Amino acid sequence: MFEKILIANRGEIAVRIIRACQELGIHTVAVYSEADAAALHARLADESVLIGPPAPAESYLRNDRMLEAARQTGCQAIHPGYGFLAENADFAAAVAEAGLIFIGPGAEVIRLMGSKTSARAVMAAAGVPVVPGYQASNKDEDLLAAASEIGFPLLVKATAGGGGKGMRIVHAPTELAAALQSARREALHAFGDDQVYLEKYLTNPRHIEFQILGDTHGQVVHLFERECSVQRRHQKIIEETPSPLLIGDEALRQRMGEAAVAAAQAVNYVNAGTLEFLVDAAHNFYFLEMNTRLQVEHPITELVTGLDLVKWQLRIAAGESLPFSQADLSQRGHAIECRLYAEDPTNNFLPVTGRVLRLVEPAGPGVRVDSSLTPGDEVTPHYDPLLAKLIALGEDRQEATRKMAWALSQYVILGITTNLPFLRDLVAHEAFQRGETTTDFVEQYFTNWQPSQASSFDLALIAAALAELMAEPRAGEQGSRRAGESDLYNPWRRLRNFRIGEVT
């Protein structure tokens, strides 16, 4: 096993990796930008290295600075987490060339599966169903001609990257030319590559993915499925396992699991990865993409299988073989994850910034919070707005859903706008309760969503947060605290126009 590794990431995933390493007795080196100097991951690691200014292009996306930090601190391996450099084939290759271990698949596999068109070709050759589409040419005239054969609606998709960027739904031939230009511009800005292709748009599909593990000795297994159908702007916000769809269709689960393993074997996959599929109303499934890294939603798989995926990433990278076969694996219980974002659901889910004034995380049997957030943290515009992941485990879906609803009701973050009220309403919706979720769930039921009136409990917490913030008198306010007054400064006294239900 490694003695010391560098974690080429930040936030909750960096904290998650550090804690797994601590359990295994591995020393950790964190990297941080100037904006993250006081971040939790930089404080938890055994060593921390400053790698540059806040902008990712000058810090977390710099191959050279990551490698220099690893060399300076004597690391043997680098864990990329997810995002940033996790699926950057050039970085994986540079790590290997530097004589270090990249904790993930090889550069050639990342490069192959990082292109959606090459990935589709490999999957089709391996017998994995793919969505009908066109990728033979990137010329507008060829794409326009192919669109009429595919039929509408269809998707224009960026060849590189993910996260819904460079993707456009086209409902009619007259919309296609503009969609191609728009998708290319966004793809070039996000990934440095304006290549696009066409894919048949499946109406109201389920988004179901399979977690796989492959070791360096040729063994590949899947760790069952996760359903990720609840999304906004093509990005996941709620995941669960088992999938409500597959709970009643074991034969489909088996076929999809076998396809995931076949896909991984076709590229000699090593370490943790995910095969993503779309499932239509007739229960036909199609390959969507392969994520050559750890997924954000990995905790729900850990809870129902009893396997620590980060530890297994480390063990596989160190050369250990998987001690279990597919027949040894099973699921126990039902797990749901909600992603907590600093964003405004009433304003097209745009990211927001601010300072965390008060933080209360739920705790109880079967409740897990993966987070790096601490009171006083500044949420900046430089990075992904994901703040934390709330995970609930129950004996069955009904219990897991009830536990998630309770945990969401106990979660308090004051000082910044978050999607917490939105998540509470999503989980409480009768269609979610029935497990009837498709990728258009949010658009179908929550297009004009508005938060409900704040409760008196929330207002009391706001007052407490203001009290903490204003405990010291402002400059020039001499003698503002009278003799005998409580040490907890009274916010009602300072905000003369403050009333219950409004601040003016």
N, C-alpha and C positions, 0 to 999 in steps of 0.2 A: 504494500500500500504506500501511497505517496506520503512524504513527510511534510511537504508544504506546497500549496497551490495558490495561484492568483485568480481572483474572481473578477472577470472583465465585465462588470455590470454594476448596477446600483439598485436602490429601492428594495421592495419586499423580496424579490428573487435573490438578491445578494444576501440578505439576512437569512433567507431559507437555506441557502447553500452553506453559509457560515455555520449555522446550527447543526447541519448534518455532519460537517467536517469536525466540529467539536466533539460530537458523539463518537466519531471514528478516530479521534486523536490526531487529526491532521491540522497543522498550523495553516492559517489563512492570511492572505494579503489582499486588502481591499484597495481599489482605486477610487479616487473621487475628484470631481471638478471643484472649482472655487465656490460654486453654488451649494455644494454638498459637504462643505468642510465640517459641519456639525451634524451630518446625517448619521442615522443609527448604524448603518452598515459600516461606515468608516470608524465608528467607535467600538463596534463589537469585534472586529477582526484583530488578529494578533499584531498586524502591521498595516499601515495605510500609506498610500503614495498619492500625492497630488499630480494629476496628469494634464491640467490645463484649465482654461476658462469655462464658463457655463455652457456655451454652445457645444452640442454633441460633436459637430464636425471638428472641433478643436480639442476634444477630450475623449469621450466614450467611443468615438468612431475612428480614433487614431491607432492604427495597427502598430506603428513604430513606438508610440508611448506605452502601449500595453506590453510589448515585448521588452522594452527597456526596463520597465518596472519589474517584470518577472526576472530579468537577469540581475538587476541590482539587489533583489531580495532573495535570490537563490531558490526560486521556485522550480519544481519539476514538471508542473502541468498547469493548464489554464482552463477554467470553466467559464463558458461564455454566457450562461443563463439563457434568457430569451430576449429577442429584440437586439438592437445595436449590431454587434458583430457575430451573433449566434449562427446566422446562416450565410455568412460571408466566406465564400470558398477561398478567396485570396488570403484572408486572415488565417484560416485553418491550415493552408499550405505554408504560410510564413511561420506559424507556430512549429510545425513539423521540421521545417528547414533550420529553425533555431535550436533544434535538438530537444524540444519540449513536447509534451503530450497534450493534444487537443481533446478535451473531454466531450466527445461527440463523434459523429461519423467522419470519414475521410473527406478531404477537399473535393475529390472527384465525384463523390456521391452528392455532396452539397451542391456542386455546380450543375450536375445532371438534373437533380430534382428541383433546383431553384428556378429553372426555366419551365414554365407550365407547359409549353409546347413539347419540349423534349420529354418531360415527365409523362405527358399523355401518350406519346409514342411508345415509351418503355412499358407503360401499363397495358396498353392495347396488345403489345407483343407478348406480355405475360398472361394474357387472357383475362385481365381485369376490365370490367365494363367501364367505358368512358362516355361522357355526354357527347352526342353528335355535335360536330363543329367543323371549323376550317382554320388551318394553320400553315398551309403550303406557301403562302406569299403574304408580305406585309404591305403590298401596294393597294392603294385605295380602290383602283378599278377592279382588282381581283377580289377584294373583300366585298365590294358592292355586288359583284356578280354572284359570289358564293352565298351571300345573305338570302337571295331569292330562293336558292335551293334548300337552305336550312329551314327557312320559314320564320315568321315573326310570332311572338316576341323572341328576341335573342339578346345575348350579352356581348358587349365589347369588353375584352379583358386584357390587362397588361400581362405581357409574357413574364416579366420579373415581379418580385415583391409579393405583397399580400395586404391583408387588412382592409380590403375593399377599395384601395387606391387604384386609380386607372381602370375603374369598372363602370360601365354605363349600361342601363337597360334600354333597349330600343324596341318600341312597339310598332313602328311603321317604317316603310322604306324612306319616307321623307325626312326622318330623324337621323338616319344612319351617318351621313357625311359629317354633321355637326358633332355627333357622338364620337366618331373616330378622332376628330381634331381635339376635342375636350379630353378624351381618355389619354391620348398621346401626350398632351401637355402635362397632365397630372403625373403620368408615369415617368416622364423625363425628369420632372422636379423631384419626385419621391425616390426614384431608383436609378436615375441617370441612364435610363433605357426607354425609348419611346415605342418599342415593338409591341404590337397588340395582335390578338387573334379573336375569332368569333366562336361562340358556343351557344347551343340551343338553350333558351331560358325555360327552366322547369317551373311551372306555376305551383306555388305553395308547397315546396318540398320540405322534408325533414332533413336537418343537418346532423349526421351521425358520424362520429370518428372512432377509430380503434387505436388504442395505445399498443405499441410493439416494443419489444426489447430484443436486441441481437448481440451475441457475444463474439469475441474474436476467434472462437472455435467452430463457428458455423451454425450454432443453434439460434433459432428465432422463435419467439412465442408472442402471442397477443395477450393483453391484460383486459380484454373485453372492451365494451363501448362506452362512449360518453355522448349524450345528446346535447347539442349546442344550438338548438333552433331559435331560441329567444335572442334576437339581435337588434341592434340599432346601427344604421349606416353600414351594414354588412359586417359589423363587429359584434362579437358575443358579449352578452351581459349575464346570462344565467346558463349554467351547465348542470347536468345531472347524470347519474348512472345508478342502476341500469336505465336504458332508454325506455320511456313509457310505451313506445311502439314495439320494441323487441321483447318486452315482458310477456307479451302474448304471442310471440312468433319466434320460437327457439330455432326453427329451421332457417329463418332469415339471418338470425344472429350467427349461426354456424357458417353459412355461406359467406357472410361479410367478413367474419374472422379469418376464414381460410383465404379469402381474397387479400386481406391485409398482410398475412404471413407470406403469401406468394409474391406480393408486390415487394416486400422487404427482401426476400430471398433473390428476387430478380436483379437487385442492385448490390447484393452482398452487404446488406445494411448492418452496421455495428453501432451499439449504444441505444439510447431511447429515441423514439420517433413516433409520428402519428400519421395514419392514413385517414384522410377525410373523404366522406362520401355524401352524396345527396340521394334521398330516397323519395320516389314519387308516390302518388296516391295508390298506384297499383302494386306497391312494394317492390318496384324495380330499383336497384341501387346503381350508382355511377360514381366512378373515381372523380374527386374534385381536385385534391392536391395532397402532397406529402410535406409535412413539417419536419425538417431534419434537426430537431432540437427538443428540449423539454417544453411542454405546453403550459400556458398560464393555469389551465384547469386541472393540472396533474393531481392536486390534493384529493379530489373525489375518487380517483382511481386508487390512490393509496389507502383510503379509508375502507373501501369495500373489498380490496384484495389483501390488505395487511402488509403490503410491500412498500418500502421507502424508495421511491424512484431516484431521488438524488443520490442516495447511498449506492444504489445499483449502477448509476452512471459512473460513479467513482470506481467501483469494483471492476466493472467491465473495462474501463479505460486502463486500469492497472493490470489487466490480463486475466482476471478471474473468469471462470466459466459459470454459466447459469446452473444452479444445482437442482432445478426443477424443470419438468417438461410441461407441455400444454395440459396433459391429463391431470397434473397435480394442482392446477389453478382453478379457483372458483370465486364467486362473488358472495359477500355476506352483507345484507342490509341494503339501504338506499341512501345515497349521498347527493346533496345539492350544493352548488356554489353560486354565490352572487358576487359580482364584481362591483366594488365601490369606487366611483369615479368623482373627481372634482370637475363637475360639468353641470350645465343647466338644461334639464330635460324640457323646459318650457321654451327654450331658445335653440332648437335644433341640436341639442346636446353639445353645444359649444363648450370647450374647456374654460375653466375659471381659475383665478389665482387668489391668494390671500393667506392669512396666518391662522393656524389652528389655535383657537383660544381655549377650547375645552374638548377633551376626548374621553369617552366612556365606551370601552369595548365589551360586548357581551361575553359571559363566561358560564359554562354549565356542561353537564354530561353530553357528549356528542356534538359540542360546538367548538369550532376551531377558527381562529383568525390568523391569516398570514398577512403581515403588515410590517412596514418600517416607520409608520407614522407615530410621532410623539407630540405632546402639547408644546406649542411654541414654534413648531415647524412652519417654514414658509413654503407654500406651494407656488412654484414659479412657472412661467410659460415655456421653459426650455425642454421639458420632458413629457412623456406620456402621462395623462392625468389619472392613471390608475393609482388609487391610494391604498387599497387593501382588498383582500378576498375573504368573504365570510362563508364558512362551510358548515353544513349541518348533516349529521348522520343519524338515521333512524332504522328501526327494524324493517320498515316498509316505506313506500312512498308517502303514504298518508301521514305517518309519524314524522318523516323527514320534513315534509312541507309544513306541518304544524310547528316543528322546532325552528325551522327557518323563519317563519312568521314571527315567532316569539323573539328570536335573536335580533331580527331587524328592528323590532319595537324597542329593544333595549340599547341599540347602538346610537350613540350621540356624538356628533361632531359639530362644533360651533366655531364660527369665524369664517367659514367658506361655504359656498353652495355646493351641495353634493346631490347625487341621484338616490339618496336613501329613501325619501318619500315615494319616489317613482318605483323603486324596487319593492317597497311594501305593498303598493297597489298592484304591481305585476303578480306577486306571489298570491295575493288574495283573490285575483280574478278567477271566475268560475271556469273559464276555459283552461287556465293553467292548472287549477285544482284537478280537472279531469284528465290532464296530460295531453290535451289537444293543442299542441304548439307546433307551428310551422314557421318558416323563416320570415313570414309577413305578419307575425303575431302582433308586434308593436304597431305597425302601420294599420292593422285591421282594428285594433281595440284602443289604441292610445295616441292617435294622431293629434288630438287637441287636449291632451292631458294637462291638468292644472292641479297643484297641490291643495290638499284640504286645509282648513283653518288650523293654525298651530294650537296645540293643546296647552292648558295652563301649566302642565309639567315642563313642556319645552320652554315656555316663557320664564318659568322659575330658573331654569338652567341658563337661559340667556342673561338674566339678572345676575346670577352667580358669576358667569364669565365676565360680564362687565365689571363686577366688583373686583375680581382678580386683576383685570387689566388696569383699573383706575385706582388701585390701592394707594398709590402715591399721588399727592397733590400735583397739579400742573405747575409749570414754571410761573412764578408771580402770584400763586394762590397761597398766601401765607395764612396760617391759622385756620385752614378750611376744616380741620377735624377738631371738634370741640372737646373739652375735657370730659372724660367719662364715656365718650362715644366708642362704639365697638371698633376693634382693630380692623374688622372687615369694612372697608369703605362703602358707604351707601350710594349706589348708582342713582337712586331716585333723586337724591339731593343734587347731583351734578347735572343730570339731564332734565332741565326744567320743563321741557315740552314732551317728556316721556309719558305715555299712557299705555295701559294694558291693550294690546292688539295693534299698536302703531308706534312708530318713532318718527317725529317730525323735526 
